Amino acid sequence: MCTFVYKKLSFMPIVNSHYVPLQEPYPIIYYGGSVAMQTGTLIVVYAPGEEPGRFGNVFTSRMTTKSHPVVTYGNKYVSEPRNEWRLNMWSEGVVWDYVQLKDVFTLCFTKQTEVHYETIDVLTTSIRLKEAVSGTYKFRLSTVLKDLESMGIKRPDILSQLMPAAPVQVSINKNLAKDLVCVHGFGAMFCCVRLSDNLEEMVTEIRRQIADYLMLLKPKEIELTFATEYPECQDIVDALNNKS
């Protein structure tokens, strides 16, 4: 009698890969602080083997595929999600091999002249919530807007669409199993931090996020006042309303 022993592979070898070019209009995508024009997709096929999982390596008994964006940068100096600075002058064919296509956020397309406010709202809200839960604040909307403008995409004209709401309502969102302070105004949730005992740290981060978001409203100066229905937030409101 013959006995066959199947040894699990310690890695997932590449079986095949191919490049799929896109046609205009190209999507302009965002991931991890970088904005770029996606000109194609690199599809990589892997054989069965082990791949990293949440609780260690996981064995996959079937072939898998991963799709990575192939991008072109519109600005000369770009900061990649790996926190590496590179000199680019319309660098073409840069593969974002550290991210899959399903994880990027599409901001707009190259034939558009302006990014929609609703798109910026969804991007800002989703990232602010994730960062508040983790306690790490890295997102800069002002940088995203500058990168879009370097590609000929204007920031949304929301001054003609929205009337700034005052006072801006500050509330705690308890639907995420975490105590979060969320700032609502202009028809959106545009600021979010984790509730903590460090009042100065919370107020500083809220002010930074508000200033970042108000880049959308330039050149108009907006006077904000704050109010809340939650006693837990009253000291935050008092500090934000204190102009001294």
Buried (B, 14 or more C-beta within 10 A) or exposed (E): EEEEEEEEEEEBEEEEEEEEEBEEEBBBBBBBBBBBBBBBBBBBBBBBBBBEEEEEEEEBEEEBEBEBBBBBBBBEEBBBEEEEEEEBEEBEEBBBEEBBBEEBBEBBBBEBEEBEBEBBBEBBBEBBBEBBBEEEBEBBBBBBBBBBBBBEBEBBEBBEEBEBEEBBBBBBBEEEEBEBBBBBBBBBBBBBBBBEEEEEEBBEBBEBBBEBBBBBBEEEEBEBEBBBEBEEBEEBBEBBEEEE
